[in-house]
């Protein structure tokens, strides 16, 4: 018995805006223009044509250019996203390209360009981060959204992604029904409904975009569980080398905060550190500190965390929103006059890296730092093969994932 075709939100969008393609497609990305109530609208369509709609260097370049136009014009932009995220097969080049793409997306959103996100079947990883640049999202009937796809979550937990119990749990955490329950900004599309009216409401000129992102941050606190332990004073050998004139640092459950004094003077710092993957509460605490930061001066960000948490309990509360919240907070600090600098102390990769690197004016990596697209287990789950050996700094610089290498005398 054949499966009936799914309702097509992509087709409904094309009809609602009378979309016309602009230029040739770039891999999985098509740029288009349309009109809404007589008003011109830009559109970026990321479709699952190759490699599950993955976004590589070609796609990122085309999308970034459109975001930059929207930022300058403050023009409405519609994103259609049916993508598994960054193109892992391209390695560091895809990660560096996504850093630049997400920076352009943040700039557009915080400049006041109205953005609407419509979602196809899959919206994972970096694609889910792009979706959360918009204030509201419209889900297709079969959409699954998450920082990690079910295959990656199953691999991390030692489970079979085809196991019926796991599939039921994943559906309960990542389905349109679960997402609309988690946030009023998520809505499920009803085939035949008035899509043009929904788009008109989402793309209407709004108030201060920075204030809107900060309000989203405050609302995210309501989904979190028990409080973490109080921060305690810590000493770190790497911080002693970075701040030869002294520092004060406090850490709790992998969230680092303090002030340091070096050759350039005194600066504030925040960080995500430790072997535990980033979960929603630590991301929220980081964002809370960044939202409080005020310039002038430097806000140094430290990173030593390989990836985000790949657990269904984190997906239930929409981990992506917390990851994007960190990025928005840093971008807002930059707009308030702070110079945001990222220093990678050890491990970094995936959406955590993108969220912290995109708003940074400069990314430095300590000699021996390990920057990767995703952890090896996640790469194996996607590509069926393990990652290559640790790249050199020249590889990082060529891929635009780091701009400067710091040698602190810590390597063995």
C-alpha positions as CSV (number, residue, x, y, z in Angstrom):
1,X,0.0,0.0,0.0
2,X,1.5,3.3,-1.0
3,X,1.9,6.2,1.4
4,X,-0.3,9.2,0.5
5,X,1.7,12.4,-0.4
6,X,2.3,14.9,2.3
7,X,0.8,18.4,2.0
8,X,3.4,20.7,0.5
9,X,4.1,23.9,2.5
10,X,6.9,24.8,0.0
11,X,4.3,24.9,-2.8
12,X,1.8,26.9,-0.7
13,X,4.6,29.4,0.0
14,X,5.4,29.8,-3.7
15,X,1.7,30.4,-4.4
16,X,1.2,32.9,-1.5
17,X,4.1,35.1,-2.6
18,X,4.0,34.4,-6.4
19,X,7.7,33.5,-6.0
20,X,10.1,33.9,-8.9
21,X,13.6,32.4,-8.8
22,X,16.6,34.7,-8.8
23,X,19.6,33.2,-10.6
24,X,20.5,29.5,-10.6
25,X,20.3,27.3,-7.5
26,X,23.4,26.9,-5.4
27,X,23.3,23.3,-4.3
28,X,20.4,23.0,-2.0
29,X,19.6,26.7,-1.9
30,X,17.4,28.7,-4.2
31,X,17.0,32.5,-3.9
32,X,13.6,34.0,-4.9
33,X,11.6,37.2,-4.8
34,X,7.9,37.6,-4.4
35,X,5.2,40.1,-3.2
36,X,3.0,40.2,-0.2
37,X,0.1,42.7,-0.2
38,X,2.0,44.6,-2.9
39,X,5.2,44.7,-0.8
40,X,8.4,43.0,-2.2
41,X,9.7,40.0,-0.2
42,X,13.0,38.1,-0.4
43,X,12.9,34.3,0.0
44,X,15.6,31.7,0.6
45,X,14.6,28.1,0.0
46,X,16.8,25.4,1.5
47,X,15.5,22.1,0.1
48,X,16.4,18.5,0.4
49,X,17.9,17.9,-3.0
50,X,21.3,16.5,-2.0
51,X,22.6,15.1,1.3
52,X,19.4,15.8,3.1
53,X,19.4,19.5,2.3
54,X,22.8,20.0,4.0
55,X,24.3,23.5,3.9
56,X,27.8,23.6,2.7
57,X,30.1,26.4,1.5
58,X,28.1,27.2,-1.7
59,X,24.8,27.3,0.1
60,X,26.2,29.4,3.0
61,X,27.7,31.9,0.6
62,X,24.4,32.4,-1.2
63,X,22.4,32.6,2.0
64,X,24.8,35.0,3.7
65,X,24.7,37.4,0.7
66,X,20.9,37.5,1.0
67,X,21.0,38.1,4.8
68,X,23.4,41.0,4.1
69,X,21.0,42.6,1.6
70,X,18.1,42.2,4.1
71,X,20.2,43.8,6.9
72,X,20.9,46.9,4.7
73,X,17.4,47.2,3.4
74,X,15.6,46.0,6.5
75,X,13.5,44.2,4.0
76,X,11.2,41.2,4.8
77,X,12.8,37.8,4.4
78,X,11.1,34.4,4.3
79,X,13.2,31.2,5.0
80,X,12.0,27.8,3.9
81,X,14.2,25.2,5.6
82,X,14.2,21.5,4.9
83,X,17.8,20.7,5.9
84,X,19.7,18.4,8.2
85,X,22.1,21.2,9.0
86,X,25.8,21.8,8.0
87,X,27.3,19.7,5.3
88,X,29.5,17.4,7.5
89,X,31.2,15.9,4.5
90,X,32.9,19.3,3.8
91,X,34.5,19.3,7.2
92,X,35.9,22.5,8.6
93,X,35.2,24.5,5.4
94,X,31.4,24.0,6.1
95,X,31.9,25.0,9.8
96,X,33.7,28.2,8.9
97,X,31.2,29.0,6.2
98,X,28.4,28.6,8.7
99,X,30.1,30.9,11.1
100,X,30.0,33.7,8.5
101,X,26.5,32.8,7.5
102,X,25.1,32.9,11.0
103,X,26.9,36.2,11.6
104,X,25.1,37.7,8.6
105,X,21.8,36.2,9.9
106,X,22.2,37.7,13.3
107,X,23.1,41.1,11.8
108,X,19.9,41.0,9.7
109,X,17.7,40.0,12.6
110,X,19.1,42.6,15.0
111,X,19.0,45.3,12.3
112,X,15.3,44.9,12.2
113,X,14.8,42.9,9.0
114,X,11.5,41.0,9.5
115,X,12.1,37.3,9.2
116,X,9.6,34.4,8.9
117,X,10.6,30.7,9.0
118,X,8.7,27.9,7.4
119,X,9.9,24.4,7.9
120,X,9.9,21.3,5.7
121,X,10.3,17.7,6.9
122,X,13.7,18.1,8.6
123,X,15.2,21.1,10.4
124,X,18.3,20.0,12.4
125,X,21.5,21.5,13.7
126,X,22.5,24.8,11.9
127,X,19.2,24.9,10.0
128,X,17.3,24.9,13.3
129,X,19.5,27.8,14.4
130,X,18.6,29.7,11.3
131,X,14.9,29.0,12.0
132,X,15.3,30.6,15.4
133,X,16.4,33.9,14.0
134,X,12.8,34.4,13.2
135,X,10.3,35.4,15.9
136,X,7.8,32.8,14.7
137,X,8.0,29.4,12.9
138,X,5.5,27.5,10.9
139,X,5.8,23.7,10.9
140,X,4.8,21.3,8.2
141,X,2.7,18.3,9.3
142,X,5.8,16.1,9.3
143,X,8.4,18.6,10.5
144,X,11.0,17.4,13.0
145,X,13.2,20.2,14.5
146,X,16.1,19.8,16.9
147,X,19.8,20.6,17.5
148,X,20.4,17.0,16.7
149,X,18.5,14.6,14.4
150,X,17.2,11.3,15.7
151,X,20.1,9.3,14.2
152,X,22.7,11.3,16.1
153,X,20.7,11.2,19.4
154,X,20.3,7.4,19.0
155,X,24.0,6.9,18.3
156,X,25.0,9.0,21.3
157,X,22.7,6.9,23.5
158,X,23.7,3.5,22.1
159,X,20.2,3.0,20.7
160,X,18.9,1.8,17.3
161,X,17.2,4.8,15.5
162,X,14.7,2.3,14.0
163,X,13.7,0.9,17.3
164,X,10.0,1.5,17.7
165,X,10.2,2.7,21.3
166,X,13.0,5.2,20.4
167,X,11.1,6.4,17.4
168,X,8.0,7.0,19.6
169,X,10.1,9.0,22.1
170,X,11.7,11.0,19.4
171,X,8.3,11.9,17.9
172,X,7.0,12.9,21.3
173,X,10.0,15.3,21.7
174,X,10.4,16.7,18.2
175,X,7.1,16.7,16.5
176,X,5.1,19.8,15.5
177,X,2.7,19.0,18.3
178,X,5.6,19.0,20.8
179,X,7.1,22.1,19.5
180,X,3.9,24.1,19.5
181,X,3.3,23.0,23.1
182,X,6.8,24.2,24.0
183,X,6.5,27.7,22.6
184,X,3.7,30.0,21.3
185,X,6.2,31.1,18.7
186,X,5.8,27.7,17.0
187,X,2.7,27.0,14.9
188,X,1.5,24.0,12.9
189,X,0.4,24.7,9.3
190,X,-3.0,23.6,8.4
191,X,-3.2,22.8,4.6
192,X,-5.6,25.2,2.9
193,X,-5.3,27.8,5.6
194,X,-4.6,31.5,4.7
195,X,-0.8,31.4,4.6
196,X,-0.6,35.0,3.3
197,X,-2.3,36.3,6.4
198,X,0.2,34.4,8.6
199,X,3.1,35.8,6.6
200,X,1.7,39.4,6.8
201,X,1.5,39.2,10.6
202,X,5.0,37.8,11.0
203,X,6.6,40.2,8.5
204,X,4.9,43.3,9.8
205,X,7.3,46.0,11.1
206,X,8.0,45.4,14.8
207,X,9.6,47.3,17.6
208,X,13.2,47.0,18.9
209,X,14.6,43.7,17.7
210,X,17.2,43.6,20.5
211,X,14.6,44.0,23.1
212,X,12.5,41.2,21.5
213,X,15.5,38.8,21.7
214,X,16.0,39.7,25.4
215,X,12.4,39.1,26.1
216,X,12.7,35.7,24.5
217,X,15.7,35.0,26.8
218,X,13.6,35.9,29.9
219,X,10.8,33.5,28.8
220,X,13.2,30.6,28.3
221,X,13.9,30.5,32.1
222,X,10.4,29.1,32.6
223,X,11.3,25.8,30.9
224,X,14.3,25.0,33.0
225,X,14.5,22.6,35.9
226,X,16.3,22.8,39.2
227,X,19.0,25.4,39.9
228,X,22.6,24.5,39.6
229,X,25.1,24.8,42.5
230,X,26.4,28.2,43.4
231,X,29.6,29.3,41.6
232,X,32.9,28.8,43.4
233,X,36.2,30.5,42.9
234,X,38.6,28.5,40.6
235,X,42.1,28.7,39.4
236,X,43.0,27.6,35.9
237,X,46.5,27.3,34.4
238,X,45.3,28.7,31.0
239,X,43.8,31.8,32.6
240,X,47.0,32.4,34.5
241,X,48.9,32.6,31.2
242,X,46.2,34.7,29.5
243,X,46.0,37.2,32.4
244,X,49.5,37.6,33.8
245,X,48.5,40.5,36.0
246,X,45.8,38.5,37.8
247,X,42.2,37.4,37.5
248,X,39.2,36.4,39.5
249,X,37.1,33.5,38.1
250,X,34.0,31.6,39.4
251,X,32.7,28.4,37.9
252,X,29.5,26.3,38.4
253,X,28.6,23.2,36.3
254,X,30.8,24.3,33.4
255,X,29.8,28.0,33.3
256,X,32.8,30.3,33.8
257,X,32.6,34.0,34.7
258,X,35.0,36.6,36.0
259,X,37.4,39.4,35.2
260,X,41.1,39.4,34.2
261,X,44.0,41.8,33.8
262,X,46.5,41.6,31.0
263,X,48.7,43.8,28.8
264,X,45.5,45.4,27.2
265,X,44.0,46.2,30.6
266,X,41.1,44.7,32.5
267,X,38.3,42.8,30.8
268,X,35.2,40.8,31.7
269,X,35.0,37.2,30.6
270,X,32.4,34.4,30.4
271,X,32.9,30.8,29.3
272,X,31.6,27.4,28.5
273,X,34.1,24.8,29.7
274,X,34.2,21.2,30.9
275,X,33.8,17.7,29.4
276,X,30.0,17.7,29.7
277,X,28.2,18.6,26.5
278,X,26.3,21.9,26.6
279,X,22.7,21.6,27.9
280,X,20.0,24.2,28.1
281,X,20.6,25.4,31.7
282,X,24.3,26.2,31.1
283,X,23.5,27.9,27.8
284,X,20.8,30.1,29.6
285,X,23.2,31.1,32.4
286,X,25.8,32.1,29.8
287,X,23.3,34.1,27.9
288,X,22.1,35.8,31.2
289,X,25.6,37.0,31.9
290,X,26.1,38.2,28.3
291,X,22.8,40.1,28.3
292,X,24.0,41.9,31.5
293,X,27.3,43.0,29.9
294,X,27.6,46.6,29.1
295,X,30.4,48.5,27.2
296,X,32.7,50.0,26.5
297,X,35.4,47.4,26.9
298,X,36.1,43.8,25.9
299,X,33.9,40.8,26.7
300,X,36.2,37.7,26.4
301,X,34.4,34.4,25.7
302,X,36.2,31.2,26.5
303,X,35.2,27.9,25.0
304,X,36.3,24.3,25.8
305,X,33.2,22.2,25.1
306,X,33.1,19.8,22.2
307,X,29.4,19.9,21.5
308,X,25.8,20.4,22.6
309,X,23.9,17.7,24.5
310,X,22.4,15.0,22.3
311,X,19.6,13.9,24.6
312,X,15.8,13.8,24.1
313,X,15.1,15.5,27.4
314,X,17.1,18.6,26.1
315,X,15.2,18.5,22.8
316,X,11.9,18.5,24.6
317,X,12.6,22.0,25.8
318,X,14.0,23.0,22.4
319,X,17.7,23.2,23.0
320,X,18.2,25.2,19.8
321,X,16.5,28.2,21.4
322,X,19.0,28.3,24.2
323,X,21.9,28.0,21.8
324,X,20.7,30.8,19.7
325,X,20.0,32.9,22.8
326,X,23.7,32.8,23.6
327,X,24.5,34.1,20.2
328,X,21.9,36.9,20.3
329,X,23.2,38.0,23.7
330,X,26.7,38.3,22.5
331,X,25.6,40.1,19.3
332,X,23.6,42.5,21.5
333,X,26.6,43.1,23.7
334,X,28.6,44.1,20.6
335,X,25.9,46.5,19.6
336,X,26.1,48.1,23.1
337,X,29.7,48.9,22.5
338,X,31.6,45.8,23.8
339,X,34.2,44.1,21.7
340,X,33.4,40.4,21.8
341,X,36.4,38.1,21.5
342,X,36.3,34.3,21.4
343,X,39.2,32.2,22.7
344,X,39.0,28.5,22.2
345,X,40.9,26.8,25.1
346,X,40.4,23.2,24.1
347,X,37.6,21.5,22.3
348,X,35.0,23.3,20.2
349,X,32.6,22.4,17.4
350,X,29.1,22.3,16.0
351,X,26.3,24.7,17.0
352,X,28.1,25.7,20.2
353,X,31.1,26.9,18.2
354,X,28.9,28.7,15.7
355,X,26.8,30.4,18.4
356,X,29.9,31.9,20.1
357,X,32.1,32.5,17.0
358,X,29.5,34.2,14.8
359,X,29.1,37.4,17.0
360,X,32.9,37.6,17.8
361,X,35.0,40.2,16.2
362,X,38.0,37.8,16.4
363,X,38.4,34.1,17.1
364,X,41.6,32.9,18.7
365,X,42.6,29.3,19.3
366,X,45.1,28.2,21.9
367,X,47.9,26.0,20.4
368,X,46.6,22.4,20.4
369,X,42.9,23.4,20.4
370,X,40.6,20.8,18.7
371,X,37.9,22.4,16.5
372,X,35.6,20.0,14.7
373,X,32.4,20.1,12.8
374,X,30.8,17.5,15.1
375,X,32.2,14.9,17.6
376,X,33.4,11.7,16.0
377,X,30.3,9.7,17.1
378,X,28.0,12.2,15.4
379,X,30.1,12.2,12.2
380,X,30.1,8.5,12.1
381,X,26.3,8.4,12.6
382,X,25.9,10.8,9.6
383,X,28.6,9.7,7.2
384,X,29.3,6.1,8.4
385,X,33.0,7.0,9.0
386,X,35.1,8.6,11.7
387,X,36.8,12.0,11.5
388,X,40.3,12.6,10.2
389,X,43.3,13.5,12.5
390,X,43.5,16.7,14.4
391,X,43.9,19.6,12.0
392,X,46.7,22.2,12.2
393,X,46.1,25.9,12.9
394,X,46.7,26.6,9.2
395,X,43.7,24.4,8.4
396,X,41.6,26.4,10.9
397,X,42.7,29.7,9.4
398,X,42.1,28.5,5.8
399,X,38.6,27.4,6.8
400,X,37.8,30.7,8.6
401,X,37.1,28.9,11.9
402,X,39.9,30.7,13.8
403,X,41.8,34.0,13.0
404,X,44.7,33.8,15.4
405,X,46.7,31.1,17.3
406,X,47.8,31.7,20.9
407,X,50.8,29.8,22.3
408,X,50.6,29.8,26.0
409,X,53.3,27.3,26.7
410,X,50.8,24.6,27.8
411,X,51.5,22.0,25.2
412,X,53.5,19.0,26.4
